[in-house]
Amino acid sequence: MKTRNFLIICALTMVFSYGFGQGTSIFFERADSFFGQYVKDGKVDYRQIHANPEKLNSLLELAKNVTVAKTNPKTYQAFWINAYNLCVIKGVMDSYPIDSPLDVPGFFDTKTYFIGNAARTLNEIENNLLRANFPNEPRFHFALVCAGLGCPPIIDKAYLPQTLERQLQKQTELSLNNPHFVRIDGKQVGLSQIFEWYAGDFTKDGKSFIDFVNMYRTKKLDPALEVVFYPYDWSLNKME
């Protein structure tokens, strides 16, 4: 009897593990296809998604029951980054046409999406599931895209566990070497309000904002530059 029970437990474990792996694999595959179809040059083709919402809706339906453990950090982070970006697009679609995500009351803090077996807001995904669980990963801020032009640009592919490190590094470097995102003007350097809002993420261990930025820049900033924060552009990141 003990042998029989052991075999049953092993079989159930194998089935669960296969189903889990298959579910996440399908999610990543379909997310990659979706972003590849509807994102170009950092802009989203909301018009076409609105006209053909089936792909987005089926992808979010799939994500409802995906469970990823924090003990598998790359898969966990990749899943929730993609989920965030997809939910942002869904939030725009639910009120389309709009000129800005801020046109939707509670876009980030009250509107919910059923993802990963629970109803979650965008702020909960960003702050509770990602930032709180991985407090030493500030590069999330260059991958999570809030539908505004002030955000770092959304990419035309999904974040994947096996490429996540390279993708986060690349997006951070692209942003911090972009003269539109890091604006040098005389004795001042203008940084996105992302740095102001999440200052603690960029200034750990006594680092300054310039210390952080210089970690990813080819041409280093002069530490004597005065840091200012330019206004965030909440205009919708839509294809024209």
ROZA-950298 format. One record per residue (C-alpha): residue in three letters; y, z, x. Coordinates in nm, 3 decimals, always signed. Layout:
N
r r = ALA | c2 = Y | c3 = Z | c1 = X;
...
***
This chain:
240
r r = MET | c2 = +0.000 | c3 = +0.000 | c1 = +0.000;
r r = LYS | c2 = +0.240 | c3 = +0.084 | c1 = +0.282;
r r = THR | c2 = +0.168 | c3 = -0.251 | c1 = +0.445;
r r = ARG | c2 = +0.227 | c3 = -0.432 | c1 = +0.116;
r r = ASN | c2 = +0.562 | c3 = -0.254 | c1 = +0.060;
r r = PHE | c2 = +0.668 | c3 = -0.332 | c1 = +0.415;
r r = LEU | c2 = +0.591 | c3 = -0.700 | c1 = +0.364;
r r = ILE | c2 = +0.789 | c3 = -0.705 | c1 = +0.038;
r r = ILE | c2 = +1.092 | c3 = -0.547 | c1 = +0.209;
r r = CYS | c2 = +1.072 | c3 = -0.799 | c1 = +0.493;
r r = ALA | c2 = +1.051 | c3 = -1.087 | c1 = +0.247;
r r = LEU | c2 = +1.349 | c3 = -0.963 | c1 = +0.048;
r r = THR | c2 = +1.549 | c3 = -0.917 | c1 = +0.368;
r r = MET | c2 = +1.471 | c3 = -1.273 | c1 = +0.474;
r r = VAL | c2 = +1.571 | c3 = -1.409 | c1 = +0.132;
r r = PHE | c2 = +1.895 | c3 = -1.210 | c1 = +0.131;
r r = SER | c2 = +1.981 | c3 = -1.315 | c1 = +0.485;
r r = TYR | c2 = +1.909 | c3 = -1.679 | c1 = +0.411;
r r = GLY | c2 = +2.118 | c3 = -1.669 | c1 = +0.094;
r r = PHE | c2 = +2.405 | c3 = -1.497 | c1 = +0.272;
r r = GLY | c2 = +2.406 | c3 = -1.744 | c1 = +0.561;
r r = GLN | c2 = +2.371 | c3 = -2.041 | c1 = +0.331;
r r = GLY | c2 = +2.657 | c3 = -1.918 | c1 = +0.108;
r r = THR | c2 = +2.900 | c3 = -1.872 | c1 = +0.394;
r r = SER | c2 = +2.797 | c3 = -2.199 | c1 = +0.556;
r r = ILE | c2 = +2.860 | c3 = -2.391 | c1 = +0.234;
r r = PHE | c2 = +3.194 | c3 = -2.217 | c1 = +0.189;
r r = PHE | c2 = +3.312 | c3 = -2.309 | c1 = +0.539;
r r = GLU | c2 = +3.186 | c3 = -2.665 | c1 = +0.502;
r r = ARG | c2 = +3.363 | c3 = -2.719 | c1 = +0.170;
r r = ALA | c2 = +3.681 | c3 = -2.543 | c1 = +0.285;
r r = ASP | c2 = +3.693 | c3 = -2.769 | c1 = +0.589;
r r = SER | c2 = +3.659 | c3 = -3.076 | c1 = +0.366;
r r = PHE | c2 = +3.930 | c3 = -2.949 | c1 = +0.128;
r r = PHE | c2 = +4.189 | c3 = -2.881 | c1 = +0.397;
r r = GLY | c2 = +4.107 | c3 = -3.211 | c1 = +0.564;
r r = GLN | c2 = +4.172 | c3 = -3.396 | c1 = +0.239;
r r = TYR | c2 = +4.485 | c3 = -3.222 | c1 = +0.115;
r r = VAL | c2 = +4.672 | c3 = -3.103 | c1 = +0.428;
r r = LYS | c2 = +4.861 | c3 = -3.322 | c1 = +0.671;
r r = ASP | c2 = +5.117 | c3 = -3.237 | c1 = +0.938;
r r = GLY | c2 = +5.146 | c3 = -2.880 | c1 = +0.815;
r r = LYS | c2 = +5.220 | c3 = -2.978 | c1 = +0.454;
r r = VAL | c2 = +5.006 | c3 = -2.952 | c1 = +0.141;
r r = ASP | c2 = +4.958 | c3 = -3.232 | c1 = -0.111;
r r = TYR | c2 = +5.006 | c3 = -3.009 | c1 = -0.415;
r r = ARG | c2 = +5.062 | c3 = -3.310 | c1 = -0.640;
r r = GLN | c2 = +4.717 | c3 = -3.450 | c1 = -0.570;
r r = ILE | c2 = +4.550 | c3 = -3.109 | c1 = -0.597;
r r = HIS | c2 = +4.718 | c3 = -3.056 | c1 = -0.933;
r r = ALA | c2 = +4.594 | c3 = -3.394 | c1 = -1.051;
r r = ASN | c2 = +4.240 | c3 = -3.322 | c1 = -0.928;
r r = PRO | c2 = +4.188 | c3 = -2.944 | c1 = -0.925;
r r = GLU | c2 = +3.808 | c3 = -2.949 | c1 = -0.936;
r r = LYS | c2 = +3.754 | c3 = -2.923 | c1 = -0.560;
r r = LEU | c2 = +3.984 | c3 = -2.622 | c1 = -0.523;
r r = ASN | c2 = +3.846 | c3 = -2.448 | c1 = -0.830;
r r = SER | c2 = +3.482 | c3 = -2.499 | c1 = -0.729;
r r = LEU | c2 = +3.558 | c3 = -2.370 | c1 = -0.380;
r r = LEU | c2 = +3.719 | c3 = -2.054 | c1 = -0.514;
r r = GLU | c2 = +3.430 | c3 = -2.015 | c1 = -0.759;
r r = LEU | c2 = +3.193 | c3 = -2.023 | c1 = -0.462;
r r = ALA | c2 = +3.403 | c3 = -1.763 | c1 = -0.278;
r r = LYS | c2 = +3.378 | c3 = -1.517 | c1 = -0.568;
r r = ASN | c2 = +3.038 | c3 = -1.391 | c1 = -0.459;
r r = VAL | c2 = +3.059 | c3 = -1.431 | c1 = -0.082;
r r = THR | c2 = +3.019 | c3 = -1.103 | c1 = +0.102;
r r = VAL | c2 = +3.087 | c3 = -1.081 | c1 = +0.474;
r r = ALA | c2 = +3.045 | c3 = -0.761 | c1 = +0.674;
r r = LYS | c2 = +3.307 | c3 = -0.643 | c1 = +0.923;
r r = THR | c2 = +3.018 | c3 = -0.603 | c1 = +1.169;
r r = ASN | c2 = +3.023 | c3 = -0.984 | c1 = +1.190;
r r = PRO | c2 = +3.393 | c3 = -0.999 | c1 = +1.283;
r r = LYS | c2 = +3.440 | c3 = -1.370 | c1 = +1.353;
r r = THR | c2 = +3.275 | c3 = -1.474 | c1 = +1.027;
r r = TYR | c2 = +3.464 | c3 = -1.200 | c1 = +0.839;
r r = GLN | c2 = +3.802 | c3 = -1.299 | c1 = +0.982;
r r = ALA | c2 = +3.746 | c3 = -1.672 | c1 = +0.935;
r r = PHE | c2 = +3.635 | c3 = -1.622 | c1 = +0.575;
r r = TRP | c2 = +3.937 | c3 = -1.413 | c1 = +0.479;
r r = ILE | c2 = +4.190 | c3 = -1.634 | c1 = +0.657;
r r = ASN | c2 = +4.058 | c3 = -1.935 | c1 = +0.466;
r r = ALA | c2 = +4.039 | c3 = -1.734 | c1 = +0.144;
r r = TYR | c2 = +4.403 | c3 = -1.630 | c1 = +0.183;
r r = ASN | c2 = +4.524 | c3 = -1.985 | c1 = +0.241;
r r = LEU | c2 = +4.318 | c3 = -2.117 | c1 = -0.051;
r r = CYS | c2 = +4.446 | c3 = -1.844 | c1 = -0.283;
r r = VAL | c2 = +4.804 | c3 = -1.926 | c1 = -0.185;
r r = ILE | c2 = +4.742 | c3 = -2.288 | c1 = -0.285;
r r = LYS | c2 = +4.579 | c3 = -2.172 | c1 = -0.609;
r r = GLY | c2 = +4.881 | c3 = -1.952 | c1 = -0.680;
r r = VAL | c2 = +5.110 | c3 = -2.254 | c1 = -0.645;
r r = MET | c2 = +4.880 | c3 = -2.462 | c1 = -0.865;
r r = ASP | c2 = +4.879 | c3 = -2.201 | c1 = -1.142;
r r = SER | c2 = +5.257 | c3 = -2.238 | c1 = -1.180;
r r = TYR | c2 = +5.304 | c3 = -2.596 | c1 = -1.057;
r r = PRO | c2 = +5.556 | c3 = -2.750 | c1 = -1.021;
r r = ILE | c2 = +5.761 | c3 = -2.492 | c1 = -0.833;
r r = ASP | c2 = +6.007 | c3 = -2.508 | c1 = -0.544;
r r = SER | c2 = +5.900 | c3 = -2.186 | c1 = -0.375;
r r = PRO | c2 = +5.622 | c3 = -1.926 | c1 = -0.401;
r r = LEU | c2 = +5.897 | c3 = -1.676 | c1 = -0.479;
r r = ASP | c2 = +5.951 | c3 = -1.861 | c1 = -0.807;
r r = VAL | c2 = +5.631 | c3 = -1.689 | c1 = -0.925;
r r = PRO | c2 = +5.680 | c3 = -1.317 | c1 = -1.006;
r r = GLY | c2 = +5.439 | c3 = -1.101 | c1 = -0.809;
r r = PHE | c2 = +5.305 | c3 = -1.398 | c1 = -0.613;
r r = PHE | c2 = +5.202 | c3 = -1.179 | c1 = -0.320;
r r = ASP | c2 = +5.164 | c3 = -0.830 | c1 = -0.463;
r r = THR | c2 = +5.047 | c3 = -0.843 | c1 = -0.826;
r r = LYS | c2 = +4.881 | c3 = -1.180 | c1 = -0.892;
r r = THR | c2 = +4.508 | c3 = -1.140 | c1 = -0.824;
r r = TYR | c2 = +4.219 | c3 = -1.365 | c1 = -0.726;
r r = PHE | c2 = +3.851 | c3 = -1.272 | c1 = -0.762;
r r = ILE | c2 = +3.722 | c3 = -1.326 | c1 = -0.409;
r r = GLY | c2 = +3.443 | c3 = -1.150 | c1 = -0.224;
r r = ASN | c2 = +3.321 | c3 = -0.966 | c1 = -0.536;
r r = ALA | c2 = +3.657 | c3 = -0.808 | c1 = -0.622;
r r = ALA | c2 = +4.000 | c3 = -0.890 | c1 = -0.761;
r r = ARG | c2 = +4.249 | c3 = -0.897 | c1 = -0.476;
r r = THR | c2 = +4.616 | c3 = -0.977 | c1 = -0.421;
r r = LEU | c2 = +4.737 | c3 = -1.182 | c1 = -0.126;
r r = ASN | c2 = +4.894 | c3 = -0.872 | c1 = +0.025;
r r = GLU | c2 = +4.561 | c3 = -0.689 | c1 = +0.000;
r r = ILE | c2 = +4.380 | c3 = -0.969 | c1 = +0.181;
r r = GLU | c2 = +4.639 | c3 = -0.979 | c1 = +0.458;
r r = ASN | c2 = +4.711 | c3 = -0.611 | c1 = +0.501;
r r = ASN | c2 = +4.397 | c3 = -0.425 | c1 = +0.389;
r r = LEU | c2 = +4.118 | c3 = -0.665 | c1 = +0.480;
r r = LEU | c2 = +4.257 | c3 = -0.830 | c1 = +0.793;
r r = ARG | c2 = +4.540 | c3 = -0.635 | c1 = +0.958;
r r = ALA | c2 = +4.403 | c3 = -0.288 | c1 = +0.881;
r r = ASN | c2 = +4.053 | c3 = -0.371 | c1 = +1.001;
r r = PHE | c2 = +4.168 | c3 = -0.560 | c1 = +1.312;
r r = PRO | c2 = +4.496 | c3 = -0.393 | c1 = +1.414;
r r = ASN | c2 = +4.492 | c3 = -0.551 | c1 = +1.759;
r r = GLU | c2 = +4.492 | c3 = -0.909 | c1 = +1.632;
r r = PRO | c2 = +4.854 | c3 = -1.019 | c1 = +1.578;
r r = ARG | c2 = +4.755 | c3 = -1.386 | c1 = +1.584;
r r = PHE | c2 = +4.665 | c3 = -1.361 | c1 = +1.215;
r r = HIS | c2 = +5.035 | c3 = -1.413 | c1 = +1.148;
r r = PHE | c2 = +5.013 | c3 = -1.768 | c1 = +1.282;
r r = ALA | c2 = +4.710 | c3 = -1.859 | c1 = +1.069;
r r = LEU | c2 = +4.796 | c3 = -1.705 | c1 = +0.731;
r r = VAL | c2 = +5.026 | c3 = -1.949 | c1 = +0.551;
r r = CYS | c2 = +5.239 | c3 = -1.826 | c1 = +0.261;
r r = ALA | c2 = +5.336 | c3 = -2.170 | c1 = +0.118;
r r = GLY | c2 = +5.688 | c3 = -2.148 | c1 = +0.263;
r r = LEU | c2 = +5.831 | c3 = -2.376 | c1 = +0.528;
r r = GLY | c2 = +5.924 | c3 = -2.065 | c1 = +0.726;
r r = CYS | c2 = +5.554 | c3 = -2.000 | c1 = +0.790;
r r = PRO | c2 = +5.371 | c3 = -2.146 | c1 = +1.086;
r r = PRO | c2 = +5.220 | c3 = -2.473 | c1 = +0.958;
r r = ILE | c2 = +4.890 | c3 = -2.479 | c1 = +0.776;
r r = ILE | c2 = +4.618 | c3 = -2.673 | c1 = +0.958;
r r = ASP | c2 = +4.408 | c3 = -2.957 | c1 = +0.820;
r r = LYS | c2 = +4.075 | c3 = -2.784 | c1 = +0.875;
r r = ALA | c2 = +3.907 | c3 = -2.456 | c1 = +0.795;
r r = TYR | c2 = +3.894 | c3 = -2.166 | c1 = +1.037;
r r = LEU | c2 = +3.530 | c3 = -2.137 | c1 = +1.145;
r r = PRO | c2 = +3.349 | c3 = -1.846 | c1 = +1.311;
r r = GLN | c2 = +3.242 | c3 = -2.050 | c1 = +1.610;
r r = THR | c2 = +3.592 | c3 = -2.191 | c1 = +1.674;
r r = LEU | c2 = +3.806 | c3 = -1.902 | c1 = +1.548;
r r = GLU | c2 = +3.916 | c3 = -1.774 | c1 = +1.889;
r r = ARG | c2 = +4.031 | c3 = -2.118 | c1 = +2.001;
r r = GLN | c2 = +4.201 | c3 = -2.187 | c1 = +1.667;
r r = LEU | c2 = +4.396 | c3 = -1.859 | c1 = +1.664;
r r = GLN | c2 = +4.502 | c3 = -1.911 | c1 = +2.023;
r r = LYS | c2 = +4.607 | c3 = -2.271 | c1 = +1.961;
r r = GLN | c2 = +4.809 | c3 = -2.193 | c1 = +1.648;
r r = THR | c2 = +4.988 | c3 = -1.904 | c1 = +1.817;
r r = GLU | c2 = +5.073 | c3 = -2.115 | c1 = +2.121;
r r = LEU | c2 = +5.193 | c3 = -2.406 | c1 = +1.906;
r r = SER | c2 = +5.421 | c3 = -2.177 | c1 = +1.706;
r r = LEU | c2 = +5.569 | c3 = -1.988 | c1 = +1.999;
r r = ASN | c2 = +5.634 | c3 = -2.304 | c1 = +2.201;
r r = ASN | c2 = +5.800 | c3 = -2.476 | c1 = +1.904;
r r = PRO | c2 = +6.181 | c3 = -2.481 | c1 = +1.949;
r r = HIS | c2 = +6.224 | c3 = -2.471 | c1 = +1.572;
r r = PHE | c2 = +6.020 | c3 = -2.151 | c1 = +1.547;
r r = VAL | c2 = +6.154 | c3 = -1.979 | c1 = +1.861;
r r = ARG | c2 = +6.521 | c3 = -2.075 | c1 = +1.873;
r r = ILE | c2 = +6.711 | c3 = -2.026 | c1 = +2.198;
r r = ASP | c2 = +7.088 | c3 = -2.032 | c1 = +2.163;
r r = GLY | c2 = +7.292 | c3 = -1.923 | c1 = +2.461;
r r = LYS | c2 = +7.219 | c3 = -1.559 | c1 = +2.528;
r r = GLN | c2 = +7.021 | c3 = -1.511 | c1 = +2.208;
r r = VAL | c2 = +6.670 | c3 = -1.601 | c1 = +2.095;
r r = GLY | c2 = +6.609 | c3 = -1.636 | c1 = +1.724;
r r = LEU | c2 = +6.267 | c3 = -1.527 | c1 = +1.602;
r r = SER | c2 = +6.109 | c3 = -1.566 | c1 = +1.260;
r r = GLN | c2 = +6.146 | c3 = -1.273 | c1 = +1.023;
r r = ILE | c2 = +5.768 | c3 = -1.239 | c1 = +1.057;
r r = PHE | c2 = +5.849 | c3 = -1.049 | c1 = +1.377;
r r = GLU | c2 = +6.091 | c3 = -0.824 | c1 = +1.191;
r r = TRP | c2 = +5.860 | c3 = -0.755 | c1 = +0.897;
r r = TYR | c2 = +5.554 | c3 = -0.681 | c1 = +1.114;
r r = ALA | c2 = +5.730 | c3 = -0.547 | c1 = +1.422;
r r = GLY | c2 = +5.453 | c3 = -0.299 | c1 = +1.503;
r r = ASP | c2 = +5.197 | c3 = -0.577 | c1 = +1.538;
r r = PHE | c2 = +5.398 | c3 = -0.739 | c1 = +1.819;
r r = THR | c2 = +5.529 | c3 = -0.437 | c1 = +2.007;
r r = LYS | c2 = +5.217 | c3 = -0.233 | c1 = +2.080;
r r = ASP | c2 = +5.185 | c3 = -0.048 | c1 = +2.411;
r r = GLY | c2 = +5.559 | c3 = -0.060 | c1 = +2.473;
r r = LYS | c2 = +5.585 | c3 = -0.439 | c1 = +2.465;
r r = SER | c2 = +5.908 | c3 = -0.602 | c1 = +2.355;
r r = PHE | c2 = +5.919 | c3 = -0.902 | c1 = +2.123;
r r = ILE | c2 = +5.996 | c3 = -1.121 | c1 = +2.424;
r r = ASP | c2 = +5.699 | c3 = -0.976 | c1 = +2.613;
r r = PHE | c2 = +5.474 | c3 = -1.080 | c1 = +2.326;
r r = VAL | c2 = +5.621 | c3 = -1.428 | c1 = +2.289;
r r = ASN | c2 = +5.597 | c3 = -1.491 | c1 = +2.664;
r r = MET | c2 = +5.222 | c3 = -1.425 | c1 = +2.654;
r r = TYR | c2 = +5.185 | c3 = -1.761 | c1 = +2.476;
r r = ARG | c2 = +5.477 | c3 = -1.969 | c1 = +2.606;
r r = THR | c2 = +5.463 | c3 = -2.231 | c1 = +2.877;
r r = LYS | c2 = +5.833 | c3 = -2.185 | c1 = +2.958;
r r = LYS | c2 = +5.895 | c3 = -1.810 | c1 = +2.957;
r r = LEU | c2 = +6.193 | c3 = -1.652 | c1 = +2.783;
r r = ASP | c2 = +6.449 | c3 = -1.459 | c1 = +2.985;
r r = PRO | c2 = +6.385 | c3 = -1.089 | c1 = +2.908;
r r = ALA | c2 = +6.764 | c3 = -1.038 | c1 = +2.898;
r r = LEU | c2 = +6.800 | c3 = -1.254 | c1 = +2.586;
r r = GLU | c2 = +6.917 | c3 = -1.075 | c1 = +2.273;
r r = VAL | c2 = +6.660 | c3 = -1.100 | c1 = +1.992;
r r = VAL | c2 = +6.786 | c3 = -1.190 | c1 = +1.645;
r r = PHE | c2 = +6.592 | c3 = -1.285 | c1 = +1.332;
r r = TYR | c2 = +6.683 | c3 = -1.602 | c1 = +1.147;
r r = PRO | c2 = +6.646 | c3 = -1.624 | c1 = +0.766;
r r = TYR | c2 = +6.304 | c3 = -1.718 | c1 = +0.632;
r r = ASP | c2 = +6.273 | c3 = -2.055 | c1 = +0.463;
r r = TRP | c2 = +6.081 | c3 = -2.002 | c1 = +0.139;
r r = SER | c2 = +6.099 | c3 = -2.370 | c1 = +0.035;
r r = LEU | c2 = +5.756 | c3 = -2.498 | c1 = -0.066;
r r = ASN | c2 = +5.554 | c3 = -2.657 | c1 = +0.217;
r r = LYS | c2 = +5.480 | c3 = -2.965 | c1 = +0.008;
r r = MET | c2 = +5.420 | c3 = -3.326 | c1 = +0.102;
r r = GLU | c2 = +5.704 | c3 = -3.546 | c1 = -0.014;
***
